[in-house]
Amino acid sequence: MQVSRGEILAFSEYLEKTTRLAADALVWNWSDVETSLAKRPHNVQGTLALGSSQAADQATIAPGLSLVIQVLNPGETTKPHRHSFWHLYIVRSGSGDASLGSENDRKRIAEGDVLFVPAWCTHAVDNRNGQAPLVLFRLQNLPQNASLGTLAREDDGHLKHIYANESVAAV
């Protein structure tokens, strides 16, 4: 890690530097999202993230929040995992199962359902028995965790602390 000399600011200058412009309202048309989904590489963890070209952090929809479009095709599932950020899932279309806490604690989810997964709750989404793609909107505070240096994920019992400026390191 590189150590740099800190800066001392007058309080009024500090306030000026922390002031942000008001965010613009944004619209993502579903037809544009569907076109992009068809063109992007498929990943059960998430295929698209919605963002803003005007935001200081273009991968967010609001400070500290991101919105991911996650698609699980029939026959697909995610592996059980947990991490330092929360998810709020909104089922756009299709149906499937969500495991919360353990594989044995499964909840059926379908179009219009909303599911909250708190930080560090083991979870997985399953569409192995589905007849159509399960399309989820996933609002999450991953960018907030990343900016605080607290972004961590556990897969298969291996905890990894993730920094943007470093490779993934085991904790």
N, C-alpha and C positions, 0 to 999 in steps of 0.2 A: 504494500500500500504506500502510495506517495503521500507525504505530509507537506502541506503548504502553509505559508504564513497567513494567519487570520487577518481580517479587516475590522477596523473599529469605525462605527458609523454614529453620527448624531442621530438621536431618536427620530427627528423629523425626516431625515434622509431614509432611515429604516422604514418608516411608514410609507414613504413614496415608493420605495422598491418593492414593498409587499402588496401594494394596491394593484388590483387586476381590473382590466376592462370587463365590462359586463359581457357575458356570453351571448352569442347570437342564437336565435331559435333555429332548429335544424329539422329537416324532413328527409327520411329515407323511404322512397317509394318501393313497395313490395315487388313490383315488376322488375326494378333494377336489382334488388337483392336476389331474386330468383335467377336472373340472367348471370349474375356474378357467381352464384352457387354452382351453376352448370359449368362454368369456366375454370373454377379453382380446384386444386387438388383436394380430394376428400380426406378428411381426418375425423374419426369419431369423437375426438376431444374438442373439435371446433373447426369449422370450415372458413368462416368469415368473422371479422370484428368490424363493427360500425365505428366510425370515427369522425373527426372534424378537421378540415384543412385550416380552420381559423383558430383552433385551440393551441395553447402553448405545448400541450402534449397531445399530438394528433391521434393517439391510440385510445383516447378517452372520449366519453360523451358528456361528462361533467367531471369536475375535479375529483380525482381518485376513483372514478367509476368507469368500467368498460362494459360493452354489450357485445356478446358473442352469439353468432348463429351456429348452433350445434345440430348436426344431422346424423342420425343413426339409421342406416338402411336396414331392411328386414334381414335378420340373421346376425346383426352386430350388437356388441355390448362394450361398455368401457370396463376396465379393470377396477376393482375396489381401490380407493386411494383416499387420502385426506390431505389438507393443506391449511395454511395460515389465513386464508381469506374465505369469505362466505360467498354463496351463490343464491340468487333468486331466479328459479326457472319458471318460465311461462311456456306452456305447451301450445305451439302454434298449430300443429296438425299431427295426426297419427296418434298412436298410443303405445304404451310399453310399461315397464316396471322400473321403479327406483328402489334401490337398497339403501337403507339408512341405518348406520351403526353396525349392522351385520347382514350377511347374505340372507339370513332367516327373517329379517324384518323388511319385507318387500311391500311397497305400496303401488297400486295400479294407478297410472297417470294417463290422461287422455286430453284431447283438444280442449283448451280453455282452462285446464287445471293450473294451479300455481303451487310451487314447492320451494320452501326455504331450507337451505342446508347451511347450518352455522359453521364457522371456522372449526377445524379439527374434527369434524364429524366424518367418519368413514362413509363413503357413498359410491354408488355406481348406477349407471343407467343402462337398461337392457331392452333391446328390441329383437331378441332372437326369435320370438314367436310372432312377430309382426307381419302384416300383409302389405304395409305401406311404410314409407320413411317416417320416422319420428323426428319432427322438427321442433327444436327448442330455442327460445330466446333465453340467454343466460346473462343476467345482470350480476356484476361482481365487483368487489373492492380490491381486486388484484393490483391495479396501478397504485393504490394507496399503500399497500404492503410493500410494493417494489420501491416506492419513493422513500419509505421509512427504513429500508434495508431489512425488513422482517419477512420477506417472501420465502416460504419454505414449503416443501411438498414431500409426502411419504408415499412410496410405492413399494409393494412387496417387502415391507418392513425396513426399507432403507430411507432414512431421512436426508433430504438434500436442502441446503440453504442456497438460494439462488440470487446472484447479483448480476446486474446488466453488464458491468465492466469486468467481470471475471467469469471463468468457466464454472459450471455447476460443481460445487464442492460438497463432499460428504461431511456431515456434522457428527 
